[in-house]
Amino acid sequence: MIKNRNIASDAGIEVTKIIGSDIGEVRYVCKQGTNSHAMLRSRVHPDMLYVCDGTADQVQINEAIVASKGGTNSYIYVFPGAYSLTEPITMRSRSSMHLLAANGKGFDTGAPGAALLQQTGNYEVVIMEAYGELAGFQIINLDGYSAVTIAANIWRPQIHNNCFHMVAGSAINIIDATGTAAASYGSISHNRFATWVGGNLTSAINVGTGTGVDIIGNTITQYNGTMDTGIAQAGAQCVVKDNTVSNCGGGGVVTVAVQLYAYSTAVGNRLSVDAGKGLAGGTAANSFVDNMDGATGAGNGAASNLET
């Protein structure tokens, strides 16, 4: 049997010699001296293994991304460990890149994995590219900087099953897709957002003019400090579905749980916030179905469509 080109083959045959070099590759990132390191170095070709030492770990992760050819569905698996970043991890110029935390997608919402990305420099944590995937991580942003940014005209990113430990301190969006058409036809789903350090936060998820974005199954809890908007969505044909936004019994302040564009829809969201702060925007009697405000069943512009 011919093995994957990234694993040492007893036969010494590389798949690329048979099927060409344009197929996606698999690369591996681990922390030096860990059990994962010991396991991987005995099984993975050295050219496919990137070892981090705990200082500026984005260097090795970005090297793995740059070494992979864009547009070919290459995978980079990051193994357990705390990865300290001084600059962003960036997928720019590498489309169809999958950055995954090993064993990080076992929960319906959030991430059980032990791969932690923490930004210590004055930057965001991850910069997405078109068709890119980010999944399974614990992520801590720096005070005043977003965790994930999606630039203008970056279409179809997939950001799911991550746990964002929100550091506020300044007015920011944890996931920021505010550029023109950013995240169009992409998905932000089944992530867990939890207050880490309180302060003023603009939103957990902010999608500007992106079209057809699915924002589904996320859980957002603002335990202390303030959040202007849990989910802010301003593009057409978007679906905001089955999300939970909570101010944790009044421990934090959420001014609006879901802000919706007139030509999008909110379905089945559960909004545990103060009375009248569940929903805003949208088109009354058209945009809203089966949402619930735990306080009174009321929401701006949509009271007739909120269950009590």
N, C-alpha and C positions, 0 to 999 in steps of 0.2 A: 504494500500500500504506500502511495506517495503521501508524505506528511506535509502539513502547512509549512511554507518556506521559512517561517519565523522560528520554528522549533528544530533543534538539531536533529538531523535525519541520519539514521544508521546507514542508509544507502548513500547519503551525501548528494541527493538529487534535489535541486531547487525547482519548485513549481514554475517559477517565471521562465525557466528555460523551455518549458513546454507550452505555456499559455500566454506568454508575453508579459510586459512590465507595467501595463496600465491597470491591472487589477489592484484593488485596495490591499493595504498591508495591515498587520497588527504589530503594535509596539507596546512596550511595557515600561512603566515608571514605578520605582519603589524607593523606600528610604534605606540608606546605608545601614548595614548591621542588623536588619530585621529578619524575622523568619521568612518573610516574602523574598527578601534579597537572597538568602541562602537557597531557597527553592528555585527562584527564577534563573540564577546564574548557572545552575546545573542543567537547565532545560531549554533556555532561550539563547539564540545566537547573540553574541556580544553586540553586534550592530543594531539589534532591536531592543536592547535593554538600556534604560537611562536611570542612573542612580543619583539620588538627591542626598545632600549632607546636612540639610536643615538651614542653610543660608542661601537666600535668593533662589529658592527652589524652582521659580518660574523659568530659570535658564534652561534646565534640563527638560522641563515639560514643553517649553517652546521649541527646543531643539528637536524633540520627537515630532512635533507638529510640522515644522519646516522640512524635516526629512521625509515626510509623507507627501505623496502627490495629491493635489487637490482634485476634486471631482470624481474620485474613485472609491468613495466609501471606506476610507481608512479608519481604523480603530486604534485608540490609545487607552489602555487600561492603567489606571492609577491605583496602586495597592495601598493597604492601610498605613496610616501615619499622619502626622501633623506636618503640613507643608507650609513653610513660611515664605511669603511673597513680598518682594520689594518693588515689583513692577507688575503689569497685568500679564495674565495668560491670554494670548491672542490667537484666534483662528483666522485673522484677516489674510486674504489671498489664498486660503486653503478651504474651498467649499466642500460640502459633504463630509466633514470631519466629525468623528464621534469621540468625545472625551467622556469616559465612563469610569466611575469608581467601582473597583472590583467588589462584588458582594454588596452593592449599594442600592439595589432596587427590590428588596424583599418586602417593603411595606406598601400598602395601598396609597398612602400619602406620606411624603417625607422620605428620609433615607436612614436605613439601619447601619450603613457602612461606617467604617472608621477612617475614611480618607477625608481629612480636613484641610480646606484651603483658607488661609488667613492672610489678609492683606495688611502689611505694615507700612508700605510706601504710599505716597499721595496719588493713588490710582484706583480705578475699579479693579475687581478681582478677575473677571473674564470678559473678553470682547468676542462677540459672536460673529460668524460669517454665514452666508447663505447655505441653507440645508444642513447646518451644523446641529449637533446634539450635545447637550450637557445634562448628565444624569447621575444620581446616586451620591452626591457629595454633601458634606457638612461645609457651609460657607459662612465666613465672618468677614464682613466688609469693614473698611476703615471709616472712622468718624468723618462724615461729610462727603463720602464717595459711594457711588452705587456698587452693588455686588456684580451685576451683569448689565452690560450695555449692548444694544442692538442699533447699529447706525442706519441712516437713511438708505432705503432701497435694498436692505438685506432681507431677503424673503425666506420664508419657510424654515425658520429655526425651530428646534424642539428643545424645550427646557422643562425637565420633569423629574419628579422624585428626588428633589434636593431638599435639604433643610437649611434655611437661611436664618442665621442667628443675627437679627437685625441690630446694627449699631446706628443710632440716629445722630443726635448731637447737632446736626444741621439739616436744612430742608433738602432732602434727597428722595429719589425713587430707588428702591432696592433692585427691582428689575426695571430698567429704563429703556423704552423703545419709542422715544419721542420724535425721532427724525421722520422725514417724509416717507410714507409707505413702509416704515420699519416693521419687521415681523409679519408682513402680509402673508396670509395663508399658513402661518406657523401655529405653534401650540405652546402654551404655558400651562402646564397641568400637574396636578397632584404633588405640588410643592408644599412644604410646611414653613411658615414664616412666624418666628417667635421673637419677642422683644429680648434683646441681650443687654443693651445699654439704652436707657430712655432718653428722650429729647424730642425735638420737633422733627417729624418725618412727613414728607409730602405724600408718599404712597408706598405700598408694598409692590404693586404692579401698575405701571403706567404705560399704556399703549396709545400712541398719538393717532396718526392718520392711517395706520396699517389696516388693510382690508381683509376681512375673512379670518381674523385671528380667533382661535379657540382658547378661552381662559376657563379651564374646567377643573373642578375637584381640588382647588387649593384651600388650605386652612391658614387663616391669618389671625393672630392674637396680639393685640396691643395692650401689654400689661401695665406699663407706665409711660408717661410722656404722652405726646399727641401725634395723631396721624390725620392729616387732612382728608385723605381718601384711601380706603382700603384698596379698591380696584378702580382705576381711572381709565376709561376706554372711550376713544373719540373717532373711531373709524367705522365705516359701513360694513354690514354683513358679518359682524362679529357675534360670537355666542359666549355669554358669561353664564356658566352653568354649574350648579352643584358646589358652589364655593361657600365657605363659612368665614365670616368676619366677626370678631368679637372684641369688645373693650374689657373683657375679663371682669365682668361684674362691676364696672366703674373704676377699676384700677387704672385704666388709661382712658384717653379721649379719642374717639373716632368721629370726625365731623360728618362725613358721608361714607357709608360702607361701600356702595357701588354707584359710580357715576357713569351713565350710559349715554351713548350717542343716539340720536333720534332714529337712525336706521339700523339699529342692532337690537339684540334681544337678551333678556336676563331670565333664566329659567331655574327654578328650584334652589335658589340661594337661601342660606340661613344666616340672618344678620342680627347678632346679639349685641345690639348697640342701643343708645338712648332713643326714646320715642321720636319718630319723624326723621331719623338720620339713616334709615336703611337704604333708600334708593333716591336717586336724583337723575334728571334728564329723561332720555327715552321718549317714547310716544305713548301717552296714556291709552290703555285699553288695547294696545297692540304690542308693545315691547316686553311686557312683563307677564310671566305665567308662574304661579305656584311658588312665589317667593314668600319668605316669612320674616317679619320683624318681631323679635321675641318680646318687645315691650308692649306694643299696642296693635300690631298688624297694620300700621300706617307707614307710608313712605311718600316722599315728594313725587307728585305727578303720577302715582300708581296705586293709590290706596284701594281702589276697587279690585285690584288684581293681587293683593297680598292676603294670604291666609292668616287667620288669627289662631 
